[in-house]
Amino acid sequence: SKNEGLPWSLELLERFEDRWEWSGLSSNEGLPWSIDLLERFANRWNLESLSQNEALPWSIELLERFKTR
């Protein structure tokens, strides 16, 4: 889950969705981060790890969209 070198994609994340260690994924800067990706797995992300991940597409839109989470 923390390996930044894997060929990360939505398909890979979905294929093994029940096997990932989501805290590790949340801090992984190698994922193809987007608002859509964050929404797709909204109930699985570790918010503390996400908040420290510099690879997220940080923007006012992102913060507004997820401000209640």
C-alpha positions in Angstrom: 0.0 0.0 0.0 2.9 2.4 0.6 4.8 1.3 -2.6 5.0 4.4 -4.8 6.4 2.4 -7.7 3.4 0.2 -8.5 1.5 1.0 -11.7 -1.3 2.7 -9.7 -4.7 3.1 -11.3 -8.3 3.2 -10.4 -8.6 -0.4 -11.8 -5.8 -1.7 -9.5 -7.3 0.0 -6.4 -10.8 -1.4 -7.2 -9.4 -4.9 -7.9 -7.9 -5.3 -4.5 -10.1 -2.8 -2.6 -10.7 -5.2 0.3 -7.0 -6.0 0.7 -5.3 -2.6 0.8 -4.0 -1.1 4.0 -5.8 2.2 3.5 -3.8 4.3 5.9 -0.7 3.4 3.8 -2.5 4.2 0.6 -3.7 7.5 2.0 -0.1 8.6 2.5 1.2 7.2 -0.8 2.3 10.0 -3.1 2.5 7.7 -6.1 -1.3 7.3 -6.5 -3.0 9.1 -9.4 -4.7 11.6 -7.0 -7.8 13.4 -8.1 -11.0 14.5 -6.6 -12.7 11.6 -8.4 -10.4 9.1 -6.8 -10.9 10.6 -3.4 -14.7 10.4 -3.8 -14.6 6.9 -5.2 -13.1 5.6 -1.9 -14.3 8.3 0.4 -15.2 5.9 3.2 -11.9 4.1 3.2 -9.3 6.9 3.3 -7.4 7.7 6.5 -8.0 11.4 6.9 -5.0 12.0 9.1 -2.7 10.4 6.5 -4.4 12.3 3.6 -4.0 15.6 5.3 -0.2 15.1 5.3 0.0 13.9 1.7 1.6 16.6 -0.5 0.7 14.8 -3.7 -3.0 15.5 -3.4 -4.5 18.1 -5.8 -4.8 20.6 -3.0 -7.2 23.4 -3.9 -10.1 25.4 -2.4 -12.4 23.2 -4.4 -11.0 20.1 -2.8 -11.2 21.5 0.7 -14.8 22.7 0.1 -15.9 19.4 -1.3 -14.6 17.4 1.6 -15.0 19.9 4.5 -17.6 17.8 6.3 -15.3 14.8 6.3 
